[in-house]
Amino acid sequence: MSIEVWGTTEALDAQPGTGRYAWAIHPPRLYLTEVPLARSGAVATVRLDDSMADRYDIGLYLHEHGDVIGELILDPARFLRISGSAQVNGRTEPIDVEVRLPLPPG
């Protein structure tokens, strides 16, 4: 299944700070193409491991740093949450970013 989430920069900027790597939600387009996921009703969960970027088209990484390893949960009516870790400057850093959905108009 594929997941694609779009938001405006203004709407994302209006989100409350969600930690050190909240900037990871920019630019305001997130996509995961044909990834395996688990569904519970409308909620989709994707387990992200270090081989995902090599096997799938995924627009989720910390710019020049590294791929995110962990979990993405998308509840279209309430939130998008990305939690796990990524390599940043040679260190493994924890990541936990949550965006309220649907996004307010920008």
C-alpha distances in whole Angstrom, upper triangle without the diagonal:
4,7,10,13,17,20,24,26,28,26,25,28,29,27,29,30,27,29,30,26,26,26,23,21,23,22,20,17,14,11,8,7,4,6,6,7,10,10,14,14,13,13,10,11,10,13,14,17,19,17,14,15,17,14,11,12,12,15,16,19,23,24,26,26,23,20,19,19,18,16,14,14,13,15,15,18,20,19,16,18,18,20,21,23,24,27,29,32,32,32,29,28,26,24,23,22,21,21,22,20,20,22,26,27,28
4,7,10,13,17,20,22,25,23,22,25,27,25,27,27,25,27,28,24,23,23,20,18,19,18,17,13,11,7,6,4,5,6,9,9,12,12,16,16,14,13,10,12,11,14,14,17,19,17,14,14,16,14,10,10,10,12,13,17,20,21,24,24,21,18,17,18,18,15,13,13,12,14,14,17,19,17,15,16,16,19,20,22,22,25,27,30,30,30,27,27,25,22,22,20,20,19,20,18,18,20,23,24,25
4,7,10,14,17,19,22,19,18,22,23,21,23,24,22,24,25,21,20,20,17,15,16,16,14,10,8,6,5,6,8,8,11,10,12,12,15,15,12,11,9,10,10,13,14,17,19,18,14,15,17,15,12,11,9,10,11,15,18,20,23,23,20,17,16,17,16,14,11,11,9,11,11,14,15,14,11,13,13,17,19,20,21,24,25,29,29,29,26,25,23,20,19,17,16,15,16,14,15,16,20,21,21
4,7,10,14,16,19,17,16,19,20,19,22,22,21,23,24,20,18,18,15,13,14,13,10,7,6,4,7,8,11,11,14,14,16,16,18,18,14,14,12,13,13,16,16,19,20,20,16,16,19,17,14,11,10,9,11,15,18,18,21,22,20,17,17,18,18,16,12,13,10,13,11,14,15,14,11,14,14,18,20,21,21,24,25,28,29,29,27,25,24,20,19,17,16,14,15,13,13,14,17,18,18
4,7,10,13,15,13,12,16,17,15,18,19,18,20,21,18,16,16,14,10,11,11,8,6,5,6,9,12,14,14,17,16,17,17,19,18,15,14,13,14,14,17,17,20,22,22,18,18,21,20,17,14,12,11,11,15,17,18,21,22,20,18,17,19,18,16,12,12,9,11,9,12,13,11,9,12,13,17,19,21,21,24,24,28,29,28,26,24,23,19,18,15,13,11,12,10,10,10,14,14,15
4,7,10,12,10,10,14,15,14,18,19,18,21,22,19,16,15,14,10,10,9,6,5,7,9,12,14,17,18,20,19,21,21,22,21,18,17,16,18,18,21,20,23,24,25,21,20,23,23,19,16,14,12,13,16,18,18,21,22,22,20,19,21,21,19,15,15,13,14,12,14,15,13,11,14,15,19,22,23,22,25,25,28,30,30,28,26,24,20,19,16,15,12,13,11,10,9,12,12,12
4,7,8,7,7,10,11,11,15,16,17,19,20,17,14,13,13,9,9,9,5,7,9,12,15,18,21,21,23,22,24,23,24,23,19,19,18,20,20,23,22,25,26,27,24,23,26,26,22,19,17,14,15,17,18,18,22,23,23,21,20,23,22,20,17,17,14,15,13,14,14,13,12,15,16,19,22,23,23,26,25,28,30,30,28,26,24,20,19,15,14,10,11,10,9,7,9,9,8
4,5,5,6,9,10,11,15,16,17,20,21,18,15,13,14,11,9,9,6,9,12,15,19,21,24,24,27,26,27,27,28,27,23,22,22,23,23,26,25,28,29,30,27,25,28,29,25,22,20,16,17,19,19,19,22,24,24,23,22,25,25,23,20,20,18,18,16,17,17,16,15,17,18,22,25,25,25,27,26,29,31,31,30,27,26,22,21,17,16,12,13,12,12,8,9,8,6
4,6,5,6,9,10,13,14,16,18,18,16,13,11,12,10,7,7,6,10,13,16,20,22,26,26,28,27,29,28,30,29,25,24,24,25,24,26,25,28,28,30,27,25,28,29,26,23,20,17,17,18,17,17,20,22,23,22,21,25,25,24,21,21,19,20,19,20,19,17,16,18,18,21,24,24,23,25,24,26,29,29,28,25,24,21,20,16,15,13,14,14,14,11,11,10,7
4,5,5,6,9,12,14,16,18,19,18,14,13,15,12,11,11,10,13,16,19,23,26,29,29,31,30,31,30,31,30,26,25,26,26,27,29,28,31,32,33,30,28,32,32,29,26,23,20,20,21,20,20,24,25,26,25,24,27,27,26,23,23,21,21,19,20,19,17,17,19,20,23,26,26,26,28,26,29,32,31,30,27,26,22,21,17,16,13,14,14,14,10,9,8,5
4,5,5,7,11,13,14,17,19,17,13,13,14,11,11,12,9,12,15,18,21,24,27,27,29,27,28,27,27,26,23,22,22,24,24,27,26,29,30,32,29,28,31,31,28,25,22,19,19,21,20,21,24,25,26,25,23,26,25,23,20,20,18,18,16,16,15,14,14,16,18,21,24,25,25,28,26,29,32,31,29,26,25,21,19,15,14,10,10,10,10,6,6,6,5
4,5,5,9,10,11,14,15,13,10,9,11,8,8,9,7,11,12,16,19,22,25,25,27,25,26,26,26,26,22,21,21,22,22,24,23,26,27,29,26,25,28,29,26,23,20,17,16,17,17,17,21,21,22,21,20,22,22,20,18,17,16,17,16,16,15,12,12,14,15,18,21,21,21,24,23,25,28,27,26,22,21,17,16,12,11,8,9,10,11,8,9,10,8
4,5,8,9,11,13,14,13,10,9,12,10,9,11,10,14,16,19,22,26,29,28,30,28,30,29,30,29,26,24,24,25,25,27,26,28,29,31,28,27,31,31,28,26,23,19,18,19,18,18,21,22,23,23,21,24,24,23,20,21,19,20,19,19,17,15,15,16,17,20,22,23,22,25,23,25,28,27,26,23,22,18,17,13,13,11,12,14,14,11,11,11,9
4,6,9,12,14,16,15,12,12,15,12,12,14,13,16,18,21,24,27,30,29,31,29,30,29,29,28,25,24,25,25,26,28,27,30,31,33,31,30,33,34,31,28,25,22,21,22,21,22,25,25,26,26,24,26,26,24,21,21,19,19,18,18,16,15,15,16,18,21,24,24,25,27,26,28,31,30,28,25,23,20,18,14,13,10,10,12,13,9,8,10,9
4,6,8,11,14,13,9,11,13,10,12,14,12,15,16,20,22,26,28,27,28,26,27,26,26,26,23,21,22,22,23,25,24,27,29,31,28,27,31,32,29,27,23,20,19,20,19,20,24,23,24,23,21,23,22,21,18,17,16,17,16,16,13,11,12,13,15,17,20,21,22,25,24,26,29,27,26,22,20,17,14,11,9,7,7,10,11,9,9,12,11
4,6,9,12,12,9,11,14,12,14,17,15,18,19,22,24,28,30,29,30,28,28,27,27,27,24,22,23,23,24,25,25,28,29,31,29,29,33,33,30,29,25,22,20,21,20,21,25,24,24,24,21,23,22,21,19,18,18,18,18,18,15,13,14,13,15,17,20,21,22,24,23,26,28,26,25,21,19,16,13,10,9,8,9,13,14,12,12,15,15
4,6,8,9,6,9,12,11,13,16,15,18,18,22,24,28,30,28,29,27,28,28,28,28,26,23,24,23,23,24,23,26,27,29,28,27,31,32,29,28,24,21,19,19,17,19,22,21,22,22,19,21,20,20,18,18,19,19,20,20,17,14,14,13,14,15,17,18,19,21,20,22,25,23,21,18,16,13,11,9,9,9,11,15,17,15,15,18,17
4,7,8,5,9,10,10,13,16,16,18,17,20,22,26,28,26,27,24,25,25,25,26,24,21,21,20,20,21,20,22,24,27,25,24,28,29,27,26,22,20,17,17,15,18,21,19,20,19,16,18,17,16,15,15,16,17,18,19,15,12,12,10,11,11,14,15,16,19,18,21,23,20,19,15,13,10,7,5,6,8,11,14,16,15,17,19,19
4,6,6,9,10,12,14,17,17,19,18,22,23,27,29,26,27,26,26,27,27,28,26,23,23,21,21,21,20,22,23,26,24,24,28,29,27,26,22,20,17,16,14,17,19,17,18,18,15,17,16,16,16,17,18,20,22,22,19,16,14,12,12,11,13,13,14,16,15,18,20,17,16,12,10,8,7,7,9,11,14,18,20,18,20,23,22
4,6,8,9,12,13,16,18,20,19,22,23,27,29,27,28,27,28,29,29,31,29,26,25,23,22,22,20,21,22,25,24,23,27,28,27,26,22,19,16,15,12,15,16,14,16,16,14,16,17,17,17,19,21,23,24,25,22,18,17,14,13,12,13,12,13,14,12,15,17,15,14,10,9,8,8,9,12,14,17,20,22,21,22,24,23
4,5,6,8,10,13,14,16,15,18,19,23,26,24,25,24,25,26,27,29,26,23,22,20,19,19,17,19,19,22,21,20,23,25,23,22,18,16,12,11,9,11,14,12,13,13,11,14,14,15,15,17,18,21,22,23,20,17,14,12,10,10,11,10,10,12,11,14,16,14,13,10,9,6,7,7,10,12,16,18,21,19,21,23,21
4,5,6,8,11,12,14,14,17,19,23,25,23,25,24,25,25,26,27,24,22,21,20,19,20,18,20,21,24,22,21,25,26,24,22,18,16,13,12,11,13,16,15,15,15,13,16,16,16,14,16,16,18,19,20,17,14,12,11,10,11,13,13,13,16,14,17,20,18,16,13,12,9,8,6,8,9,12,15,17,15,17,19,18
4,5,6,9,10,12,13,16,18,22,25,24,26,25,26,27,28,29,26,24,22,21,21,21,19,21,21,24,22,20,24,25,23,21,17,14,12,11,9,10,13,13,14,15,14,17,17,17,16,18,18,20,20,22,20,16,14,13,12,14,15,15,14,16,14,16,19,18,17,14,14,11,11,9,11,11,15,17,18,16,18,19,17
4,5,8,9,11,10,13,15,19,22,20,22,21,23,24,26,27,24,21,20,18,17,18,16,18,18,20,18,16,20,21,19,17,14,11,8,8,6,8,11,11,11,11,10,13,14,14,13,15,16,19,19,21,19,15,12,11,10,11,13,12,11,13,12,15,18,17,15,13,12,9,10,8,10,11,15,16,18,16,19,20,18
4,6,6,8,8,11,14,17,20,19,21,20,22,23,24,25,21,19,18,17,17,18,16,19,19,21,19,17,21,22,19,17,13,10,9,10,9,11,14,14,14,14,12,15,15,15,12,14,13,16,16,18,16,13,10,10,9,12,14,15,14,17,16,19,21,20,19,16,15,11,11,8,9,8,12,13,14,12,15,16,15
3,5,7,9,12,15,18,22,21,24,23,25,26,27,28,24,22,21,21,20,21,19,21,21,23,20,18,22,23,20,17,14,11,10,10,10,10,13,14,15,15,14,18,19,18,16,17,17,19,18,20,19,16,13,14,13,16,18,17,16,18,17,19,22,22,21,18,18,14,14,12,13,11,14,15,16,14,16,16,14
4,6,8,11,15,17,21,21,24,23,26,26,28,28,25,23,22,21,20,22,20,22,22,23,20,18,21,22,19,16,14,10,10,11,11,10,14,15,16,16,16,19,20,19,17,19,18,20,19,21,20,17,15,16,15,18,20,19,18,19,18,21,23,24,23,21,20,17,17,14,15,13,16,16,17,14,16,16,14
4,7,10,14,16,20,20,23,22,24,24,25,25,22,20,19,20,19,21,20,23,23,24,21,19,23,23,20,17,14,11,11,13,14,13,17,18,18,17,17,20,20,19,16,17,15,17,16,18,17,15,13,14,14,18,20,20,19,22,21,24,26,26,24,22,21,18,17,14,14,11,13,13,13,11,13,13,12
4,7,10,13,16,16,19,19,21,22,24,24,20,19,17,18,17,19,18,21,21,22,18,17,20,20,16,13,11,8,9,12,13,13,17,18,18,16,16,19,19,18,14,16,14,16,15,17,17,15,12,14,14,17,19,20,19,21,21,24,26,26,24,23,22,18,18,15,15,13,15,14,14,13,15,15,14
4,7,10,13,13,16,16,18,19,21,21,18,16,14,14,13,15,14,17,18,18,15,14,17,17,13,11,8,6,7,10,12,13,16,17,16,13,13,15,16,14,11,13,11,14,13,17,16,14,10,12,11,15,16,17,17,19,20,23,24,24,22,21,19,16,16,13,13,12,14,14,14,14,17,18,17
4,6,10,10,13,13,16,17,20,20,17,16,13,14,12,14,13,16,17,16,13,12,15,14,10,8,6,5,7,11,14,14,17,18,16,13,13,15,16,14,11,13,12,15,14,18,18,15,12,14,13,16,17,18,18,20,21,24,25,25,23,22,21,18,18,16,16,15,17,16,16,16,20,20,20
4,7,6,10,10,14,15,18,19,17,15,12,12,9,12,11,13,14,14,10,10,12,11,7,6,4,6,8,11,15,16,18,19,16,13,12,14,14,12,10,12,12,15,15,19,19,16,13,14,13,15,16,18,17,20,21,25,25,25,22,22,21,18,18,17,17,17,19,18,19,19,23,24,24
4,6,9,11,14,16,19,20,18,17,13,14,11,14,13,15,16,14,11,10,12,10,6,5,6,9,11,14,18,19,21,21,18,15,15,16,17,15,13,15,14,17,17,21,22,19,16,18,16,19,20,21,20,22,24,27,28,28,25,25,24,22,22,21,21,20,22,20,21,22,25,26,26
4,7,9,13,14,18,19,17,16,13,13,11,13,13,15,17,14,11,12,13,10,7,8,9,12,14,17,21,22,24,24,21,17,17,17,18,16,14,16,15,18,18,22,23,21,18,19,18,20,21,22,22,24,27,30,30,30,27,27,26,23,24,23,23,22,24,22,23,24,28,28,29
4,6,10,12,16,18,16,15,11,10,8,9,10,12,14,12,8,10,12,9,6,8,9,12,13,15,19,21,22,22,19,15,14,14,14,12,11,13,13,16,17,21,21,19,16,17,15,17,17,19,19,22,24,27,27,27,24,24,23,20,21,20,20,21,23,21,22,24,27,29,29
4,7,10,14,16,15,14,10,9,7,8,10,12,14,13,10,13,14,11,10,12,12,15,15,18,21,23,25,24,21,17,16,15,14,12,12,13,14,16,18,21,21,20,17,17,16,17,18,20,20,23,26,29,28,28,25,25,23,21,21,21,21,22,23,22,23,25,29,30,31
4,7,10,12,12,10,6,6,5,7,10,13,16,15,12,15,17,14,12,14,13,16,15,18,22,24,26,25,21,18,16,15,13,10,10,10,10,13,15,18,18,17,14,14,14,15,16,19,20,23,26,30,29,28,25,24,22,20,19,19,19,19,21,19,21,23,27,28,30
4,7,10,10,8,6,5,7,9,12,15,18,18,15,18,20,18,16,18,17,19,18,21,24,27,29,27,24,20,18,17,14,11,11,10,11,12,14,17,17,16,15,15,15,16,17,20,22,26,28,32,31,30,26,26,23,21,20,20,19,20,21,19,21,23,27,29,31
4,6,7,6,5,6,9,12,15,18,22,21,18,21,23,21,19,20,19,21,20,23,26,28,31,30,27,23,21,19,17,13,12,10,10,10,12,14,15,15,14,15,16,18,19,23,25,28,30,34,34,32,29,28,25,23,21,20,19,19,19,18,19,22,25,27,29
4,6,5,7,8,12,14,18,21,24,24,22,24,27,24,22,23,22,23,22,25,28,31,33,32,29,26,23,21,18,15,14,11,11,10,12,13,14,14,15,15,17,18,21,24,26,30,32,36,36,34,30,29,26,24,21,21,19,19,19,17,19,22,25,28,30
4,6,8,11,14,17,20,24,27,27,24,26,29,26,24,24,23,24,24,27,30,32,35,34,31,28,25,24,21,18,16,12,11,9,11,12,13,14,15,17,19,21,23,27,29,33,35,38,38,37,33,31,28,26,23,22,20,20,18,16,17,21,24,26,28
4,6,10,13,17,19,23,26,26,23,25,27,25,22,22,21,22,21,25,27,29,32,32,29,26,23,23,20,16,14,11,8,6,7,9,11,12,12,14,17,19,22,25,27,31,33,36,37,35,32,30,27,24,22,20,17,17,15,13,14,17,20,22,25
4,7,10,13,16,20,23,23,20,22,25,23,20,21,19,20,19,22,24,27,30,29,26,23,20,19,17,13,10,7,6,5,7,9,10,10,10,11,14,16,18,22,24,28,29,33,33,31,28,26,23,20,18,17,14,14,14,12,14,17,20,22,25
4,7,10,13,16,20,20,17,19,21,19,17,17,15,17,16,19,22,24,27,26,23,20,17,17,14,10,8,6,5,7,9,12,12,11,10,11,12,14,16,19,21,25,27,31,31,29,26,24,22,19,17,16,15,15,15,14,15,18,21,24,25
4,7,10,13,16,17,14,17,19,17,16,17,14,16,14,17,20,23,25,24,21,17,14,13,10,7,6,5,6,9,12,14,14,12,10,10,10,11,13,16,18,22,24,28,28,26,22,21,19,16,15,15,14,15,16,16,17,19,23,25,27
4,6,10,13,13,10,13,15,14,12,13,11,13,12,15,17,20,22,21,18,14,12,10,8,6,5,7,9,12,14,17,17,14,11,11,10,11,12,14,16,19,22,25,25,24,20,20,17,15,15,15,15,16,18,18,19,21,25,27,28
4,7,10,11,9,12,14,13,13,14,12,15,13,14,17,20,22,20,16,13,10,8,6,5,7,9,12,15,17,20,19,17,14,12,10,10,10,12,14,17,20,23,23,21,18,17,15,14,14,15,16,18,20,20,22,24,27,30,30
4,7,8,6,9,12,11,11,12,10,12,10,11,14,17,18,16,13,9,7,5,5,6,7,11,13,17,19,22,21,18,15,13,10,10,9,10,11,14,17,20,19,18,15,15,14,12,14,15,16,18,21,21,23,24,28,30,30
4,6,6,8,10,11,11,13,12,14,12,12,15,17,18,16,12,9,8,5,6,9,11,14,17,21,23,26,25,22,18,16,13,12,10,10,10,13,16,19,18,17,14,15,14,14,16,17,19,21,24,25,27,27,31,33,33
4,6,7,8,10,11,13,12,14,12,11,14,16,16,13,10,7,8,6,9,12,14,17,20,24,26,29,27,24,21,18,15,14,11,10,10,11,14,17,15,15,13,14,15,15,17,19,21,23,27,27,29,29,33,34,34
4,6,5,7,9,11,11,14,13,13,16,17,17,16,12,9,11,9,12,14,15,19,21,24,26,30,29,26,22,20,17,17,15,14,13,14,17,20,18,18,16,18,18,18,20,21,23,25,28,28,30,30,34,35,35
4,5,5,6,8,8,11,10,11,15,16,17,16,12,9,9,9,11,12,13,16,18,21,23,26,26,23,19,18,15,15,14,14,13,15,18,21,20,20,17,18,18,17,19,19,21,22,25,25,27,27,31,32,32
4,6,5,7,6,9,9,9,13,13,14,13,10,7,9,10,13,14,14,17,19,23,23,27,26,23,20,19,16,16,15,14,13,14,17,19,18,19,17,18,19,17,19,19,21,22,25,25,27,27,30,31,31
4,6,8,9,12,13,13,16,16,16,16,12,10,13,13,16,17,17,21,22,26,27,30,30,27,23,22,19,20,18,17,16,16,19,21,20,21,19,21,22,21,23,23,25,26,29,29,30,30,34,35,34
4,7,9,13,14,15,18,19,19,19,15,13,14,14,16,16,17,20,21,24,25,29,29,26,23,22,19,20,19,19,18,19,22,24,23,24,22,23,23,22,24,24,25,26,29,28,29,30,33,34,34
4,6,10,11,13,17,17,18,18,15,12,13,14,15,15,15,17,18,21,22,26,26,23,20,20,17,19,18,19,17,19,22,24,24,24,22,23,23,21,22,22,23,23,26,25,26,26,30,31,31
4,7,9,12,15,15,17,17,15,12,13,15,16,16,15,17,17,21,21,25,25,22,19,19,17,19,19,19,18,19,21,24,24,25,23,23,23,21,22,21,22,22,24,23,24,24,28,28,28
4,6,8,12,13,15,15,12,9,10,12,14,13,12,15,15,18,19,22,22,19,15,16,13,16,16,16,15,17,18,21,22,22,20,20,19,17,18,17,18,18,21,20,21,21,25,26,25
4,6,10,10,13,13,11,9,10,13,15,14,12,15,15,18,18,22,21,18,14,15,13,15,16,16,14,16,17,20,21,21,19,19,19,16,17,15,17,16,19,19,20,19,22,23,22
4,7,9,11,11,9,7,7,10,11,11,10,13,14,17,18,21,20,16,13,12,9,12,12,12,11,13,14,17,18,18,16,15,15,12,13,12,14,14,18,18,19,19,22,23,22
4,6,8,7,6,4,6,9,12,13,12,16,17,20,21,24,23,19,15,14,11,12,12,10,8,10,11,14,15,15,13,13,13,11,13,13,15,16,20,21,22,21,24,25,24
4,6,5,6,7,7,11,13,15,14,18,19,22,23,26,24,20,17,15,12,13,12,10,7,8,8,11,13,13,12,11,12,10,12,12,15,16,20,22,23,22,24,26,24
4,6,7,9,10,14,17,18,17,21,21,25,25,28,26,23,19,18,15,16,16,14,11,11,10,12,14,15,15,14,15,14,16,15,18,19,22,23,25,23,25,26,24
4,6,9,12,15,18,20,20,23,25,28,28,31,30,26,23,21,18,19,17,15,11,10,9,9,12,13,14,14,16,15,18,18,21,22,26,27,29,27,29,30,28
4,7,9,12,16,18,18,22,24,27,28,31,29,25,22,20,16,16,14,11,8,6,5,7,8,10,10,11,13,13,16,16,20,21,25,27,28,27,29,31,29
4,7,9,13,15,16,20,21,25,26,29,27,24,20,18,14,14,12,9,6,5,7,9,9,10,10,10,12,12,15,16,19,21,25,26,28,26,29,31,29
4,6,10,12,13,16,18,22,23,26,25,21,18,16,12,12,10,9,6,7,10,13,12,13,11,11,12,11,14,15,17,19,23,24,26,25,28,29,28
4,7,9,10,13,16,19,21,24,22,18,15,12,9,8,7,6,5,8,10,14,14,13,10,10,9,8,10,12,14,16,20,21,23,23,26,28,27
4,7,9,13,16,19,22,24,23,19,16,13,9,8,5,5,6,9,12,16,15,13,10,10,9,9,11,13,16,18,21,22,25,25,28,30,30
4,7,10,14,17,19,22,20,17,14,11,8,6,4,6,9,12,15,18,18,16,12,12,10,9,10,12,14,16,19,21,23,23,27,29,29
4,6,10,13,16,18,17,14,11,8,6,5,6,9,12,15,18,21,21,19,16,14,12,10,10,11,12,14,17,17,20,21,24,27,27
4,7,10,12,15,14,11,7,6,5,7,9,12,13,17,19,23,23,21,18,16,14,11,10,10,10,11,14,14,16,17,21,23,24
4,7,10,12,11,8,6,5,7,9,11,15,17,21,22,26,26,24,21,19,16,13,11,11,9,11,12,12,14,16,19,22,23
4,6,9,8,6,5,7,9,12,15,18,19,23,24,28,29,27,24,22,19,16,14,12,10,10,10,9,11,13,17,19,21
4,6,5,5,6,9,12,14,18,21,23,26,28,31,32,30,27,25,22,19,16,14,11,10,9,8,9,12,16,18,20
4,6,6,7,11,14,17,20,23,25,28,29,33,34,32,29,27,24,21,18,16,13,11,9,6,7,10,13,16,18
4,7,9,13,16,19,22,25,27,31,31,35,36,34,31,29,26,23,19,17,13,11,9,6,6,10,12,15,18
4,7,10,14,16,20,23,25,29,29,33,34,32,29,26,23,20,16,14,10,9,6,5,6,9,12,15,17
4,6,10,13,16,19,21,25,25,29,30,28,25,23,19,16,13,10,7,6,4,5,7,9,12,15,17
4,7,10,14,16,18,21,22,26,27,25,22,20,17,13,11,8,6,5,7,7,9,10,14,17,18
4,6,10,13,15,19,20,23,24,22,19,16,13,10,7,6,4,6,9,10,13,13,17,20,20
4,7,9,11,15,16,20,21,19,16,13,11,7,6,5,6,9,12,13,16,16,19,22,22
4,7,10,13,15,19,19,16,13,11,8,5,4,6,8,12,15,17,19,19,22,25,25
4,7,11,13,16,16,13,10,8,6,5,7,9,12,15,18,20,23,23,26,29,28
4,7,9,13,12,10,6,5,4,5,8,11,14,17,21,23,25,25,28,30,29
4,6,10,10,8,6,6,7,7,11,13,16,19,22,24,26,25,28,30,29
4,7,6,5,5,6,9,10,14,16,19,22,26,27,30,28,31,33,32
4,5,5,6,6,10,11,14,16,19,22,25,28,30,28,31,32,31
4,6,8,9,13,14,18,19,23,25,29,31,33,31,34,35,33
4,7,9,13,15,19,21,24,27,31,33,35,33,36,38,36
4,6,10,12,16,18,22,25,29,31,33,32,35,37,35
4,7,10,13,16,20,23,26,28,31,30,33,35,34
4,6,10,13,16,19,23,25,28,27,30,32,31
4,7,10,13,17,20,23,25,25,27,30,29
4,7,10,13,17,19,22,21,24,26,26
4,7,10,13,16,19,18,21,24,24
4,7,10,13,15,15,17,20,20
4,7,9,12,12,15,18,18
4,6,9,8,11,14,14
4,6,6,9,12,14
3,5,8,11,13
4,6,9,12
4,6,8
4,6
4
